[in-house]
Each structure stands twice: as C-alpha cells, then as structure tokens.
C-alpha cells in the first residue's frame, strides 16, 4: 500500500517530494517522519540529534 501525495499548502507532488528531500539533506543523526491521514501526506517532521563528545582533559 502507498499513500497518495496531495497538495499541501498549495504545493504539488513535486513540491512535497522536494520537502522530503530537504528534510533528509545533511541529516546525520535523527529521523524524518511523514504523517499520513486518510491516505494523504499531511505533515513532514524532521528530528535531528546532535552527538556531543566530552573533551578529554590532559594535564601535562
């Protein structure tokens, strides 16, 4: 089964695909969630995580 792409805020199918691609661009850690309602995409959400590493302190 697949969801149909519909106009979201005046955007066509190609516009929705561009939004999904933009959400994925440069994403290293995280997720992109596509919300479907009544077999139509209604929301695209990007969640990004930033991994921080503790600096090792070396005393000479």
C-alpha positions in Angstrom: 0.0 0.0 0.0 1.1 3.5 -0.6 -0.1 6.9 0.3 -1.1 9.4 -2.4 0.7 12.7 -2.5 -1.7 15.6 -2.5 -1.4 19.4 -2.5 -0.2 20.6 0.9 -0.4 24.4 1.4 -0.6 24.9 -2.4 2.2 22.5 -3.2 2.1 19.9 -5.9 3.5 16.3 -5.7 6.9 17.5 -6.8 6.9 20.2 -4.1 6.1 17.6 -1.5 9.0 15.4 -2.7 11.3 18.4 -2.6 10.3 19.0 1.0 11.0 15.4 2.0 14.4 15.6 0.2 15.2 18.9 2.0 14.3 17.3 5.4 16.8 14.5 4.7 19.6 16.8 3.4 22.6 16.9 5.7 20.8 14.8 8.4 23.5 12.8 10.2 21.6 11.5 13.3 17.8 11.7 13.6 14.7 10.9 11.7 12.2 12.2 9.2 8.6 11.4 10.0 5.9 11.6 7.3 2.3 11.8 8.8 -0.4 10.3 6.6 -4.1 11.0 7.2 -6.9 9.5 5.0 -4.2 8.1 2.7 -2.7 11.5 2.1 0.5 13.1 3.4 -0.4 15.9 5.7 2.9 16.6 7.6 6.6 16.2 7.3 8.6 16.4 10.5 12.4 16.4 11.0 14.0 15.4 14.2 17.8 16.0 14.5 20.1 14.8 17.2 23.5 16.3 17.9 26.0 14.0 19.4 28.4 15.8 21.8 31.6 14.2 22.9 33.2 15.1 26.2 36.6 16.7 25.7 39.4 14.7 27.3 41.5 16.9 29.6 45.1 16.0 29.5 47.3 17.7 32.1 51.0 17.9 31.3 
